[in-house]
Amino acid sequence: MVATVHLIRHAVTAATGTRLGGRTDAPLSEKGRHQAEATRDHLSDVDYHAIYASPLPRTTETAEIIAKPHRKKVRAAEGMIEVDYGRWTDRPLKPLFRNKLWPVIQQTPSLVTFPDGESIRAAQERAVTAIEQIATRHDKRTVAVVSHADIIKAVVAFYVGMPLDTFQRLVVSPASVTVLTTGKGARPTLHSFNHVPPVGGAA
């Protein structure tokens, strides 16, 4: 029993790269829509059995763009929602770099719980549970799951046996595609990581 899972990071918003983001209602920017369209074109020939997304506007919008040629309705994957950053949600990044918690997030993230928010360990656990449920539901099929950088990094770290404290060594770019297989009784395998289809060019 094995399913192929395409983990896709949402495309950019106006805040990507300057604010921590989190569970906000930020939509895709114009640049983000172009990124999502490039990923859509790259994946247009994939035979998707289902397309899922974290239930936030930027992930849902990315998934809807990707789903259009497949004529699939986007399904919500609650377990793949962004980390709850608590009081840090939508904060500018530069001041956070000076916070005493920031080095801990970078070096030993398994010990971190965001102020009034979620721990990274808890986020990894519920995201992996969501992937396993999706894989079981779509055995021997291919599915897309649109989520967030930290969530995808945490999921990949779990499946390749990386300690969570090293997951910050992974880079997951906007609108990138990561492919893994997993399923009940199957050995999880990472097939490709962080492939970014070029905007306006051949994939």
C-alpha positions as CSV (number, residue, x, y, z in Angstrom):
1,M,0.0,0.0,0.0
2,V,1.7,3.2,-1.1
3,A,0.6,6.6,-2.4
4,T,2.6,9.3,-4.1
5,V,2.3,12.7,-2.4
6,H,3.3,16.0,-4.0
7,L,4.0,18.5,-1.3
8,I,3.7,22.0,-2.7
9,R,4.5,25.2,-0.9
10,H,2.1,28.1,-1.5
11,A,3.3,30.9,-3.8
12,V,4.3,34.3,-2.4
13,T,2.2,36.9,-0.8
14,A,3.1,40.6,-0.4
15,A,4.5,39.7,3.1
16,T,6.6,36.6,2.1
17,G,10.2,37.2,3.2
18,T,9.5,40.3,5.3
19,R,7.0,39.0,7.9
20,L,6.8,35.7,9.8
21,G,3.3,35.2,8.5
22,G,1.5,32.3,10.1
23,R,-2.2,31.8,10.2
24,T,-3.1,35.0,8.4
25,D,-5.6,35.9,5.6
26,A,-2.9,37.2,3.2
27,P,-3.7,36.4,-0.4
28,L,-1.2,35.7,-3.2
29,S,0.5,38.7,-4.8
30,E,0.6,39.1,-8.5
31,K,4.1,37.5,-8.5
32,G,2.6,34.7,-6.4
33,R,-0.1,34.0,-9.0
34,H,2.5,33.8,-11.7
35,Q,4.5,31.3,-9.6
36,A,1.4,29.2,-9.0
37,E,0.6,29.2,-12.7
38,A,4.1,28.0,-13.5
39,T,3.7,25.1,-11.1
40,R,0.3,24.4,-12.5
41,D,1.8,24.1,-16.0
42,H,4.6,21.9,-14.7
43,L,2.1,19.5,-13.1
44,S,-0.6,19.7,-15.8
45,D,0.0,16.1,-17.0
46,V,0.0,14.5,-13.5
47,D,-3.0,12.2,-12.9
48,Y,-4.1,13.5,-9.5
49,H,-6.6,11.6,-7.6
50,A,-7.2,14.5,-5.2
51,I,-5.8,17.9,-4.4
52,Y,-5.6,19.1,-0.8
53,A,-4.6,22.4,0.8
54,S,-4.1,23.9,4.2
55,P,-7.2,26.0,4.9
56,L,-5.6,29.5,4.5
57,P,-6.1,31.8,1.6
58,R,-2.6,31.6,0.2
59,T,-2.6,27.8,0.2
60,T,-6.1,27.5,-1.0
61,E,-5.6,30.0,-3.8
62,T,-2.4,28.2,-4.9
63,A,-4.1,24.8,-4.9
64,E,-7.1,26.2,-6.9
65,I,-4.7,27.4,-9.6
66,I,-3.0,24.1,-9.7
67,A,-6.3,22.1,-9.7
68,K,-7.8,24.0,-12.6
69,P,-6.5,21.8,-15.5
70,H,-7.3,18.7,-13.4
71,R,-10.9,19.8,-12.8
72,K,-10.6,18.8,-9.1
73,K,-12.2,20.5,-6.2
74,V,-9.7,21.4,-3.5
75,R,-10.1,19.6,-0.3
76,A,-9.2,21.1,3.1
77,A,-6.3,19.4,5.0
78,E,-6.6,20.9,8.5
79,G,-3.6,19.1,9.7
80,M,-1.4,20.8,7.1
81,I,-2.1,24.3,8.3
82,E,0.8,26.6,9.1
83,V,2.4,26.5,12.5
84,D,0.5,28.5,15.1
85,Y,3.1,31.3,15.8
86,G,0.9,32.7,18.6
87,R,1.9,36.3,19.4
88,W,4.6,36.2,16.7
89,T,1.9,35.8,13.9
90,D,2.4,38.4,11.1
91,R,5.3,40.1,13.0
92,P,8.1,41.7,10.9
93,L,11.1,39.4,10.8
94,K,13.9,41.8,11.5
95,P,12.8,42.5,15.2
96,L,12.3,38.8,15.7
97,F,15.9,38.1,14.7
98,R,17.0,40.0,17.8
99,N,14.6,38.0,20.1
100,K,16.4,35.6,22.5
101,L,14.1,32.8,21.3
102,W,15.3,33.1,17.6
103,P,18.6,31.3,18.0
104,V,16.8,28.5,19.8
105,I,14.4,28.2,16.9
106,Q,17.4,27.9,14.5
107,Q,19.5,25.5,16.6
108,T,17.2,23.4,18.7
109,P,13.6,23.9,17.3
110,S,12.4,20.7,18.9
111,L,12.4,22.7,22.2
112,V,10.4,25.6,20.9
113,T,6.8,26.6,21.7
114,F,5.9,29.9,20.2
115,P,4.5,32.5,22.7
116,D,0.8,31.6,23.1
117,G,1.2,29.3,20.1
118,E,2.2,25.9,19.0
119,S,5.4,23.8,19.4
120,I,7.2,22.7,16.3
121,R,7.1,19.1,17.5
122,A,3.3,19.3,17.8
123,A,3.1,20.8,14.3
124,Q,5.3,18.0,12.9
125,E,3.2,15.3,14.5
126,R,-0.2,16.5,13.3
127,A,1.2,17.2,9.8
128,V,2.7,13.7,9.5
129,T,-0.6,12.2,10.8
130,A,-2.4,14.2,8.1
131,I,-0.1,12.9,5.3
132,E,-0.5,9.3,6.5
133,Q,-4.3,9.7,6.5
134,I,-4.3,11.1,3.0
135,A,-1.9,8.4,1.8
136,T,-4.2,5.7,3.2
137,R,-7.2,7.3,1.6
138,H,-5.6,7.4,-1.8
139,D,-3.6,4.1,-1.9
140,K,-1.8,3.6,-5.2
141,R,-2.7,7.0,-6.4
142,T,-1.1,10.4,-6.7
143,V,-2.2,13.4,-4.6
144,A,-1.1,17.0,-4.2
145,V,-1.0,18.7,-0.8
146,V,-0.4,22.5,-0.7
147,S,1.1,23.7,2.6
148,H,3.7,25.9,4.1
149,A,7.5,25.9,4.3
150,D,8.0,24.9,8.0
151,I,5.3,22.2,7.7
152,I,6.8,20.7,4.6
153,K,10.3,20.9,6.1
154,A,9.1,19.1,9.2
155,V,7.3,16.4,7.2
156,V,10.3,15.8,5.0
157,A,12.6,15.6,8.1
158,F,10.3,13.0,9.6
159,Y,10.2,10.8,6.5
160,V,14.0,10.9,5.8
161,G,14.9,10.3,9.5
162,M,16.4,13.7,10.2
163,P,16.3,14.9,13.7
164,L,13.8,17.8,14.0
165,D,16.7,20.0,15.3
166,T,18.3,19.9,11.9
167,F,15.1,20.7,9.8
168,Q,16.2,24.3,9.4
169,R,18.9,23.1,7.1
170,L,16.2,22.4,4.5
171,V,15.0,25.0,2.1
172,V,11.5,24.9,0.7
173,S,10.9,27.6,-1.9
174,P,7.6,29.2,-2.8
175,A,5.6,27.2,-5.3
176,S,8.1,24.3,-5.1
177,V,7.2,20.7,-5.5
178,T,8.6,17.9,-3.3
179,V,7.6,14.3,-4.0
180,L,7.5,11.4,-1.6
181,T,5.8,8.0,-1.3
182,T,4.4,6.6,1.8
183,G,1.6,4.2,2.9
184,K,0.7,1.6,5.4
185,G,3.4,-1.0,5.6
186,A,5.5,0.8,3.0
187,R,9.0,2.3,3.4
188,P,8.7,6.0,3.0
189,T,10.9,7.4,0.2
190,L,11.8,10.9,-0.9
191,H,11.9,11.1,-4.7
192,S,12.6,14.8,-5.3
193,F,12.9,17.9,-3.2
194,N,12.2,21.6,-3.7
195,H,11.8,21.6,-7.4
196,V,10.9,25.1,-8.6
197,P,9.3,25.3,-12.1
198,P,10.6,28.5,-13.8
199,V,8.1,31.2,-14.2
200,G,7.5,31.8,-17.9
201,G,9.8,29.0,-19.0
202,A,10.0,25.3,-19.6
203,A,9.8,23.1,-16.5
